[in-house]
């Protein structure tokens, strides 16, 4: 994993500080801990969680993957089967390729949605009247089973 170059204290940091460091939210970190993406951190004498360098690097990796749209399941595979456990470049490539295919499919679906919306809006009078062609067309399409597919 790539190390973060931000300046950090050498001892553990609180969840809220960890969230700021990795550009996330404390509740998101709590969720990652709950589902096992990150191990439970050490606690200080007062019982507060203290995230060390390894936890922050792992969190940063997770946050970057989530920003790219990878699923929790994909992230779990990348973390659980990391380089120290024999994860190969081929395995990473397969996961990334599968994700890219999913992204491309979503882009195609969004392009179709855009086309439908442009068409519906082109027929809209934009007048302050109670009869709306936009709504009428959607209702008619739904009745015909078309909807926005």
FENBEL-V494080 format. One record per residue. RES is the residue in one small letter. SS is DSSP state (2 for helix, 1 for strand, 0 for the rest). OMEGA is omega in whole degrees, 0 to 359 (none if undefined). D_FIRST is the distance of its C-alpha to the first C-alpha in Angstrom with 1 decimal. Layout:
# FENBEL-V494080
res/ss/omega/d_first
RES/SS/OMEGA/D_FIRST
RES/SS/OMEGA/D_FIRST
This chain:
# FENBEL-V494080
res/ss/omega/d_first
x/0/180/0.0
x/0/178/3.8
x/0/176/6.4
x/0/183/9.4
x/0/177/12.5
x/0/176/15.0
x/0/182/17.4
x/0/174/17.1
x/0/182/19.4
x/0/175/18.6
x/0/182/20.0
x/0/178/19.0
x/1/179/19.7
x/0/179/21.7
x/2/182/20.6
x/2/177/22.3
x/2/177/20.6
x/2/179/17.1
x/2/178/18.2
x/2/182/19.3
x/2/184/16.2
x/0/179/13.9
x/0/179/17.0
x/0/180/17.9
x/0/180/20.9
x/2/179/21.6
x/2/177/23.1
x/2/177/20.1
x/2/177/18.1
x/2/178/21.1
x/2/180/21.0
x/2/177/17.4
x/2/182/18.5
x/2/182/21.7
x/0/173/20.4
x/0/176/17.9
x/0/174/14.5
x/0/179/14.0
x/0/177/16.2
x/0/181/19.2
x/0/173/18.6
x/1/176/21.1
x/1/177/24.3
x/0/183/26.3
x/0/180/30.0
x/0/179/31.0
x/0/180/28.8
x/0/178/26.3
x/1/178/22.7
x/1/182/20.4
x/1/182/16.7
x/0/181/14.9
x/2/182/11.9
x/2/179/9.8
x/2/180/11.4
x/2/177/10.9
x/2/179/7.2
x/2/178/7.5
x/2/179/10.5
x/2/178/9.2
x/2/179/6.9
x/2/182/10.3
x/2/179/12.4
x/2/178/11.2
x/2/178/11.7
x/2/178/15.0
x/2/177/16.0
x/0/176/15.9
x/0/178/18.0
x/0/180/16.1
x/0/176/18.0
x/2/180/17.1
x/2/177/17.9
x/2/180/15.5
x/2/179/12.6
x/2/178/14.0
x/2/181/14.1
x/2/180/10.5
x/2/184/9.7
x/2/181/12.8
x/0/183/12.5
x/0/183/9.0
x/2/180/9.0
x/2/179/10.7
x/2/174/13.3
x/0/176/14.1
x/0/182/12.4
x/0/176/13.7
x/2/178/13.4
x/2/179/16.7
x/2/179/15.6
x/2/180/13.0
x/2/179/15.8
x/2/179/18.3
x/2/181/16.5
x/2/179/16.0
x/2/177/19.6
x/2/179/21.0
x/2/179/19.6
x/2/177/21.0
x/2/178/24.3
x/2/179/24.4
x/2/180/23.8
x/2/178/26.6
x/2/179/28.9
x/2/178/28.5
x/2/178/29.3
x/2/178/32.4
x/2/179/33.4
x/2/177/33.0
x/2/177/35.1
x/2/178/37.8
x/2/178/37.8
x/2/180/38.1
x/2/179/41.1
x/2/181/42.8
x/2/178/42.4
x/2/180/43.7
x/2/180/46.6
x/2/180/47.4
x/2/179/47.2
x/2/180/49.4
x/0/183/52.1
x/0/181/51.8
x/0/181/54.8
x/0/178/53.0
x/0/179/56.3
x/0/181/56.9
x/0/182/58.5
x/0/177/58.0
x/0/185/57.7
x/0/179/54.3
x/2/180/53.7
x/2/181/50.0
x/2/180/50.4
x/2/179/53.3
x/2/178/51.4
x/2/179/48.5
x/2/179/51.0
x/2/180/52.8
x/2/180/49.6
x/2/179/48.6
x/2/180/52.1
x/0/179/51.8
x/0/182/48.4
x/0/187/46.6
x/0/182/44.7
x/0/181/41.9
x/0/none/40.8
